[in-house]
Amino acid sequence: MREIPGAGIEAASPEGIYRLGSRKFACPETSGKAGDHAYSEVVLSLGGRELQAFRFEDTLRPGAEKAIAVLKGQGFSVGILSGDRTSVVAELAKRLGIANWKAELAPREKAEFCAKVQAEGHKLLMVGDGINDAPALAAAHVSIAPATAADVGRQAADFVFMRQNLDSVAFAIEASHRAGRLIRENFALAIGYNIIAVPIAILGYATPLIAAVAMSTSSIIVVVNALRLNRLTLKEDPGAGQPAVGGSFAAPSPRLAS
């Protein structure tokens, strides 16, 4: 038995080759006859002949619609990169109001898309939780994965959020923006302090006591200013504990601060 990444598993037996995975992998000669139903499916085949098809209906992760609406409101271009069938992804994109989507992608194709978008001058944020998302998570400018993601996905991501709710994505972006502003403010405070304090020290007007008090005061001001980031809180969604099947979406934008 062996696993083929992004396709499925196959096993050799006296009867022939059993395959379990995507229809394209399990039944390559009849993959175009899958029908137009909006379900994810896993096909079991023997020698390329379909034995059984298992179909699943995807459930949106809590907060997905709200997170996408927030990202769009902030000027991000949101899209879906998926390995699922075209009809499944099209139905999901319609539910979420997403015009940019790609289906039936292999892990390598997801990573190539990320590289292409970044080559065009955009900074891409990738959110994913599957093994097949790992190459794209590693290729993106910034990547986020939930704690429930596969080990390889968590290791490839830059950030891991603990909640089920996708509000965490919008929260992470807002936190990065505010942290960036606070860093710039602290630099301005430090420069302003030195512009005033250094000449006074050079002229000999600063006694050791005054210097010690001034230095401690400046450090306290910078720390207190940085603590303002604690005001940013993520409201818990009552539905966050509901079970959900996660997907992946990419939000390319030149404005993203990592």
N, C-alpha and C positions, 0 to 999 in steps of 0.2 A: 504494500500500500504506500502511496506517496501523495503529497500535497502539491498542487500547482497554484502558486500565489495568484490571487485575483480571478481564479477560475473555479477550483473545487478540489476534490480528491478522487483518485482512481485506484482500483485494486484489480490485480490479475487473478483469475481463477480458471479452473478447467473449462468452465462454460464460456469464458471470454473476459473482456475487460468491462468491469463495472465502473461507472462514473457517477458522481454525485456533485452537483454544482449548478452553474448557470446553464440555460438551455443551449447556448452557443457552444459551450464546452462539452456538455453531455450528449447532445444530438446535433453535431455540426452540419449534417446534411439536411436536416429539417428545421433548423433554427429560425427560418423565416416564416414558419407556420405556427407561431406561438399564440396567435390571436391578439386582440387589442384590449384585453382586460387590464384594469388598473391595479394589478396585484403584483407584489414581488413573488418570485417563484424559485424553487430549487427542484431540479429534475434528477431522477435516478434512471440510469440507462444501462443497457447491456449490449455491448457491441454497437453502440450508436442508436439502438432502438429504445424508445421511451418505455419505461416500466411504470413509472408513477411520477406525478407532478405535485409538489407540495406548495400551496399558495398562501401568502401572508398579506395582511393589510397593515400598512405602516401607521403608527400613531405618532402624532407630533409631540416632540418634547415640550414640556410645560414652558411657557414664556416665549416660544418660537415666534409667534405672530407679533407679539409686542416688541421683542428684540429687533426684528427686521424692520418694523415701523419706525423705531427709534433711530436705527442706523440710516435708514432712508432720509429721515428728517434732518440728520446731521450732514447730509450730502454724500453719503457713501453709495457706491454702486454695488448692489448685492446680487449674487448669483449662486447657482447650485452646481456642484460637480458630483456626479453620482455614477456608480457602476451598474445601477439598476436599469431595467428596460425603459425604453423611450416613453411608452404609454404611462408607466408608473410615475416617472419623473415629471412628465407633462401635467398630470393630474395634481401632483403635489405642488408644483410651481404655480398652478392656477389657484389653488387654495390659499397660497401665501402671497399671491400678487407679485410674483417674481417673473420678469420677462427674460432674463438671461439665465439659461440653464443648459447643461450638457449631460447626456445620458450615455450609458454603456461604455464608460471609460475604464480603462485598465489603470492600475496604480501608477504606472509610468506615464500615462497620458495626463493624469491629474498633475503630476509634478512638472511635466512639460508645459502645461497651461500656466502654472504659477510662474515658471521661468519666463515664458513669453510675455505675460502681463508686466512683470518687473522690468523686462528689457525695453518695454514701451515707456518706461519712466514712472510707473505707478508703484506704490508700496502696498503689498497685498497681505491681508489678514486671513488666515485659514483656520476654520473651526471644524474639527472632525473627531470621531471616536472609534473608528474602525481600524483594523489592521491594514486595510487597503488605503487608508488615508495617510499612513505614516510617511511615505515618500513626499507627498504634497505638504505635509506639516513641516518636514525638514527643509523643503525648498522655498517655502513662503518667507516673506520678510518678517512677519510675526505670526505665531501660531498658538492656538489655545485648544485644550482638550479637557473634557470632564474627567473627574476622578474615576468614573465607571468605564472609561475607555480601555482598550486593550493595552497591555504593558508597553508594547512597541510604540503605540500612539502617544502614550504619556511621556515616554522617553524622548520622542522626537519633538514634542511641543515645547514652546518657550514658557507657557503658563498652564497650570492645571487648576480648574475651579472645582469646589467641593459640592456645590449644589446641583440638583437635576435641572433647575430652571436656567434657561438661556439668557435671562436678564443679566447674568454674570458677565456676558460678553460686552454688553453696552456699559456695564459698571466698570469693567477693566479699562475700556477706552476712555471713559470719563475720568477715572483715577489717573491714567497716564497723562491726560491733558492737564489736570490740576497739579499733578506732581511736577510737570515741566514748568508750569507757571511759578510754582513755589520755589523751584531751584533757581530760576532767573531772578526772582525777587530777592532770594538770599544772596545771590552774587551781587546784586545792586546794593543791598544793605552792607555787605562786607567791603565793597569798593568805596562806598560813601563813608563808612567808618574810617577806613584807612586814609582817605583823602583829608579828613579832618584831624585824625589822631596823629598821624606820622609827622606833619609839620610842627604840631604842638610838642611832640617828644623831641624833635630835632632842636627846637628852640630852647629846650630845657625847662619847659613849664609843667611837665608831667612828673610828679614825684612817684616813687615806687608804689605808694598806696593808691594814688589816682590811676596809675597804669593798671594795677591789679583789678581795681573796681571796674574800670572801663573795659578791660578785656573780658572779664566775667559777664558784664552786662551785655556786650555784643554777642557772646556765645548764647546767652539765655534768649536774647531777641530772635536769633536765627532758629534756635530749637523750637521756641513757642510758635514762630511763624510756620515752621514745618508741620507742627502738630495740628494745624488747621485742616490738614488732609483727613484727620479722623472724623471730621464733620460729614464726610461723604459716606452714606450708608446705603445698603441695598435692601429694599423692602422685600420681605419674604412673601412669595405667592402661595395662597392657600392650596393651590393644586400642585405645589412643587414635589409633593411626596407621591404623586401618581406615577405608575410605571409608564415608561415611554421608550420608543425606539428612536435612537438618535440618528441624524443624518450628518451631512457636512455642507457648509456653504462658505463661499469666499467673498470677501468684501474688498475689492481693490480701490484704493483712493490715494491721491498724492498728499492728503492731509494727515494721515495716520502717524501719531507719535508713538514710538515703541518705548 
